[in-house]
Amino acid sequence: MIRDAFRQFKHRHRIRAALSEIASRSTAPGHPHGLPAPLIVSLTSYAARFAALEHTLRAITRQTVQPDRVILWLDECDRDALPDAIRQMEGVQIAFCPEWRSFKKIVPTLLDHPQAYIVTADDDVYYPADWLQGLVGAVHDGARIACYRGHRVVAAGDAPAPYDDWQHNITGPVQAADVFLTGVSGVIYAPHIFHSDVTRDDLFTRLAPSADDVWLHWMHRLAGGEARKIGPKARILEWDGSQATNLRQDNRQGNGNDRAIAALMGHYGWPE
């Protein structure tokens, strides 16, 4: 009990420090990204997360590197619940799309902006001021896909081992075919990095309905992509009250990732 109380105290301290750091950032535009195509930050959310979403959006719109757009994709049913503070936030484009769950963070942007560099973000975590700069820097250094947090896929013969047996949250920078990116800490994708099926809702809603990371891994590996994990071991800071519903926990503890992997194996085979 004492250990849990101390852990909660440390978490609250980190939250206060993060909010203070975001508030202290300059509101002036960041530096140009220097990429040969538009840079778009794309994310999604839903009504239960809107209180925490404001913190994330302020962190994303106050970066040392300036994206061309920040697009927030929502279900139409959440339109009226959106707080005025988010509706009026400068630098955020609010758009609506089909109810594609977590796939809303990237699929509609891929459809509308196929030539862009797309950075995906989660709606419930803290992003430091140089977060976007690090991802863009990886592209300037030759990466076509880069992430801050990734796993190593562990093979079991000609197929992947169960998800829980993979090497999770790998520590050092690496680029390889077996790097499995996780979207929570942010990912940048170069244009045309995916297999052509990536936006097919008839497939991803059936094969991987709650496992967008698994779907995107298959889609870039089928097209020959390799993910680069940058930086040290990632540490996630989630806003208070944002984790009442959490697909990451459901996918891991509820075997959602393993179900998606089995379905994708059956449909496409193993792309490694």
N, C-alpha and C positions, 0 to 999 in steps of 0.2 A: 504494500500500500504506500509506504514512504517512497519507494522507487518510482511508482506511478505518479505520485504527487510531484516529485522532483522533475520527472519527464514533462509533465504538463506545465510546470513553471518555466522550464527552459523553452518549451514550444511557444508559450505566450510571450516570453522575452524576445524570441526570434521574430515573431509576428510584429511586435511593436517596433523593433529595429528595422524590419523590412518596410513597413508603412512609412516610417520616418525617412528612410533612404529614398523611397519613391517621391515623397513630397518635396525633398530637397533638390531633385533633379531639375535641370533647366527645361523650360517648355519651348525653347527655340528648336528649330529643325536640326536633326543630326547631320552628320557628314554624308555626302553622296555615296551610294553603294558601289558605283563603278562597274556594275555588271552589264553585259551586252544586251540585256532584255529587262523588262520591268520586274521589280521585286515586290511580291505581295505576301503579307502575313494574313493567314486564313485560320479562323477558329469558329467554334460553335458553342452554344450554351443552351440552357433551358431555364424555366422560371424558378425552379428550386435553387439554382446557382446564381441568380441575378445579384444578390447582395455581395457575394464574393467576386463576381465578374468585374465589377467596377475597379477593384484593386488591380486585377490582372490587366485590364485595358489601359489603365494609367501607366503601368510598368511597360507595356508594349509600345505605347505612343510616345514615351520619353526615353528613346534609345540614342546611343551615340552615333548610330547609322540610321539614315532615314529611308524607310520603305516607300514605295510609290503608292501603296494602298494598304489599309488594314480593313479586312472584310469580316464582319460578324454575321454568320449564317444562322437563322432561326426557323423553327416551325411557325407556320401561320398562327397556330393556336396560342402561341406565346406573345403575340404582338401586343396585346393590351396590358400584359403584365410587365412589360419592359419599363424600368424606372426612367423618369425624365433625365436624371443625371447621365444615363448611358445614351439616351436618344440625342442629347445635346452635346455629347462629347466630341470635341474637335479631332479630326483625323480618323474617325471610325465610320466606315460605311456599313449600314445595316441592310441586310438582304434576306429574302425568304426563299425557301426551297422545300422539296418534298421531305417527309419524315424519315430521313435516312440515319437517324441516331448519330453515332460518332462519325460516320462517314460524311456528315455535313461539313466537317472541318476542311475537307479537301475536294470531294467529288464535284460540287458545283463550281468551285474555282477552276478546277481542271477543265470543265466544260466551257466556262466563259472566257478563260485566259490560258489557252493551251501553250502559248509562247512564253509564259512568264516563269521566273524562278518563284517557287511557292514555299513559304515557311509555314509549317503548321505549329500551332500552340494549343495547350490545354487552357481551359477557362478558370481553373481553380488553384493555380500555383503562382508563386513569385518568380519573376524573371529579372535578373540584374541588368544594369544599364548597358553593359557591353555584350549582352546575350546575342543580339542580332549581329553585331560586329564579328563575333567569333564564328558564327555559321557562314556569313559572307566571306570571311577570311579563308575558311576552308575551301570554298569554291574557287577563290583566286589562287589557291595553292593546288588546284587540280582536281578536287573532289567533285563528283556529280551528285552525291547524296552525303549529307553529314548530319550527325546527331550528337548530343551531349551524353545521352544515356543509351547503352546497348547491352545486349546479351550475346553470348557465344552459343550457337546452336550445337548441340551434342548429337552425334549420329548413333543410331542403333542398327547396324547393318546398312541396308539401302534406304533407310527411312530415318526421320528424326526421332530421338528419344522423347519420352514424355516431357512436357514443358517444364515441370518442376525440377527435372534432372539437368537442365541447361545451366551454363555458367552465367549467373545473373549479375547485372550491374558491373561489368568488367571495368578494371581500374584505369589502365593506360590507353593512350591513343593507338588506334589500329584501324587498318582498312583490309577487309577480307570478305570473301563470299559468305562466310558463316557468321558475320556480324548481323545480328537481328536488332534493328533500331526500335526504340520505344518512344512513342510520341510525346510523353508527358513533359519532357524537358526541352522539346522543340526539335524539329527536323527541317532541313532545307533540301528541296528537290529541284534539280535542273529540268529545263523543258525536255519533253519527249523521253523521259527516263523509264516510263512504264510500258508494260504490255498493253495492247489496244483494248483489252477487256476491263481495264481498271475502272472505267465509269459505268459498267454494265450493272445496273441495279437489280436486274433479274438474277444475276449471279451472286453478287456480294451479299444481298439480303437473304439468299438461300444458303450459301456455303459458309459465310462468316458473319452472321448478322450482328454480333456484338464484339467482333475481334478485328477491328480495322488494321491494327499493327500486323496481324498475321496476313491479312489480305494484301496489304501494301508490300510486305516482304516477298510474297509470291509474285506479285506483279512486277516489281523491279528486277527480281532474279530471273524471271522468264525472259526479260528483255536484256539480260546480261549485266545488270547493274551490280555494283558492290558498295556497301555502306561504309563510311568512315566514321568511326567514333572518335571524337575530339575531347581534349581536356582530361582532368583526373576523374576519379569515381564521382558520379553525379549524386548530389544531395537534393532532395525534393522538399520544398517548404509549401505545404498546403494551407490555404486560408481556413480559419475557424468556420465551422458550420457548412463547409462545402462537400463533406464526404458522407452525407446521409445516404446517397445513392452513388455507387462507385463501380464503373464497369471494370476497372483494373482488378479490383478485389473479386468481383463476380467471375471474371475470366480465369483468374488463377485458382481460386478456391472452389469454384463451381465447374472447373474443367472446360470452360468456354473456349479457351485457346486450343486445348487438345481436340475438342470436337471440330473446331474450324480446321485445324491441321489435317485431321482425318478426312474431312470433306474435300479439302483442296488436294490432298494426295489422290483421292479417288477421281477427281475431275481432271487434274493437270499432271499428276505424278510429282516427283521430287525434283525441283529445279536446280539442286546443288550439283 
